[in-house]
Amino acid sequence: MSAAALGTMAVAVGPRPELVAFCWLTVLCVALATIDLLVYRLPDRLTLSAYPLLAGLFAAAALANGEPAQFLRALLAGAALATGYLVLALIRPGQLGLGDVKLAGLLGLALGWISWGAVLLATALSFVLCGAVGLVLLTTGHARRGSVLPLGPFMVYSTFVIALVTQG
């Protein structure tokens, strides 16, 4: 799965300095989405340790591209998305985990590198997809009211769909 995701991301981003950051995030997110699907957790060991490396890779890409504003936008988007998810987690305790908040910051960093529009589209898409899957599970009897779905895989999937269609 990682190989297919990496190949697709490499084609979408192309031979640009930020390719390393996007490919590293791709591998990390395949692991995180799988873990979240299996145990409904996004481990701090993976999410928190990813921040300095991902930020460093995007900083290096910004230096190579001569685009410091793009890096600033990425940092702001990561902070904004993590803050937004934190507010949601505080408003509805138990409905959104802190792992999702930490993942949101990482994904916001990558989406912010692309554009503010990418941040908004991926965020909306993740909630729409999660809601749609939840509705299908409810109507087919595979879930009941109050069942919980892990949001992380929807966040990851939405991020990569938007990243793939907006790169270039």
N, C-alpha and C positions, 0 to 999 in steps of 0.2 A: 504494500500500500504506500509506504514512504517513497519508494522508487518512482511510482507513477505520479505521485503528488510532486515530487522534486522535478521530474522531467517536465511536467506541465507548467510548474512555476518558472523553470529556467527558460522555457519557450516564451512565456508571457512577459517576463522581465527583460530578457535579452542580456547581452554582454555588457551590463552596466555595473558600477561598483556596489549598488544596493542589492545585487543578486545574492551575495553572500548572506546578507541579513535575512532576506526573504526565504532563502533555502534553509537556513538554520532554524528559523521560526516554523517552517513547514514540518521539519522533522520533529521538533518539540511538540507542535500541535497535534500531530498524528498520535504521539504518545499520550498527551494530555486528554484528548478526546476519547481514546480507548480506555484509559484509566477511569474517566468520569462515567462512561457507559457501564463499566464493570462494577465500580464500587461507590459511585456517586460522590467522588471527591476529586479535587484538583490539588495535589500535594504542594505545600509551600516550598519544599526542597526543589521542585522544578520551576514553579512560577516565580518565586522571589529571586532565585539565583539567576533567572533569565534576564532580569531588568538591566543590570550593568553590561552584560555582554551584548544584548540587542541594541541598547543605546549606543554603546561603543561602535558597533558595526555600522549603525546609521550615521554616527558622527564621522567615521572614516569615509563613508560614502559621500557625505556632504562636503567634506574637505576635498575629496577627489573630483567631485562635480562642480565645486565652487558655488554651492547652493546652501549657505548657512540658514537662510529663511525656511527652506524645506525641512531642515532638521529641527528648527524651533517649532514649526507647525506640528511636527511629529511628537515632540515632547509635550506641547500643549494639548494635543488631541489625546495622548495617552493619559495625561492627568485629568482631562475633562471627562473622558469615558469612565475611568476608574471612579471618579467622584460621583458621576451620575449613577453608576451601579451601586455605589456605597449608599447613596440616598435611598435608592429603591430597596436595598437590603435592610436599611434601618426602618423604613416605612412598613415593610412587610417581613418581619423576622420569620425565618423558617421557609420562606418562599424563594429566596435568592441567597446563595451561600457566599461567604467571604472569598472562597476560591474563585467564584465567578467574578467578583470584584477585582481580584488580582489578575485574572486572565484578561479582563476588559482593558486594563492598563497596557498590557503587552500588545493586544490586538489593536488598541487605539494608536499606539506608537507606529505600528506598521501601516495602518489605514491612514493615519495623519500624514505619513510620508507621501502618500498618493494624493489625497485632497480631503478637505472637510466634507465634501459630498460623499466620498467613499465611507467616511466614518458614519455619517447619518444613514446611508443606505444599508450598510452591513448591520448596524444596530437594529434598525427596523426589521430587516429581513430575519434576523435571528429570533426575534420575538414572534413574528408572523409564522415562521416555520415551526417553532416549538408549539405554538397554539394550534396550528393545523394538525400536527401529529397528535397532540393531545386530544383534539376533537375526534380524529379518526379512531384512536384507541378507545375513547369513551363510547362512540357509536357502535363499535364492533364488539364491545364487551371485554376488551383486553385491559381496560383500566376502569376505575370508578372515581367518582367525585372525591377529591382529596388525594388522589394518586400524584406522585411526584415524578417529574421528568428531569433528567440532568440537562441544564441549559448549556453547559460547556461545549458539547458537540455541535449544537446549533450555532453557537457563537463562532466556533472555528470554521464550520462549513460556510457560513455567511461571509465571513472575512475573506476566505479564499475565493469564493464565487465573485465577490465584488473586486478583489484584487486582480483576478484573472481577466475580468471584462473591462477593467478601467486602466490597466497598464498599457503603456505604449506611447 
